[in-house]
Amino acid sequence: MSFWRVLFSILFPPLAVFDKGCGSILIVFLLTLCGWVPGVIAALVILNNPKS
């Protein structure tokens, strides 16, 4: 995970997981609507997942 990817996930989480698929974008977007912190945590977890 690069520095820019982490910074981008903190600033705008749904765009940070753009290349991970539609489901990831939707989940992170909904969590970001509920609150900024859950969206950031979800984006970082998805980006840190070694299987994808």
C-alpha positions in Angstrom: 0.0 0.0 0.0 1.6 3.3 -1.1 1.6 6.5 0.8 -0.6 8.2 -1.8 -3.2 5.4 -1.6 -3.4 5.8 2.2 -3.7 9.5 2.0 -6.4 9.2 -0.6 -8.3 6.8 1.5 -8.2 9.2 4.4 -9.4 12.2 2.3 -12.1 10.4 0.2 -12.5 6.7 0.9 -14.8 5.6 -1.9 -12.4 6.7 -4.6 -9.4 5.0 -2.9 -11.1 1.6 -3.5 -12.1 2.4 -7.1 -10.2 -0.5 -8.6 -11.4 -3.1 -6.1 -14.8 -3.5 -7.6 -18.3 -2.1 -7.4 -19.2 -3.9 -4.2 -16.3 -2.4 -2.3 -17.1 1.1 -3.6 -20.7 0.7 -2.5 -19.8 -0.5 1.0 -17.2 2.2 1.6 -19.6 4.8 0.2 -22.4 3.8 2.5 -20.1 3.6 5.5 -18.8 7.1 4.6 -22.3 8.4 4.6 -22.8 7.0 8.1 -19.7 8.6 9.3 -16.3 9.6 8.0 -14.3 7.3 10.3 -16.1 4.0 9.4 -15.5 4.8 5.7 -11.8 5.4 6.3 -11.5 2.2 8.3 -13.3 0.1 5.7 -11.2 1.6 2.9 -8.0 0.9 4.7 -9.1 -2.7 5.5 -10.0 -3.3 1.8 -6.7 -1.8 0.6 -4.7 -3.9 3.1 -6.4 -7.2 2.2 -3.7 -9.4 0.6 -6.2 -11.5 -1.3 -7.4 -8.8 -3.7 
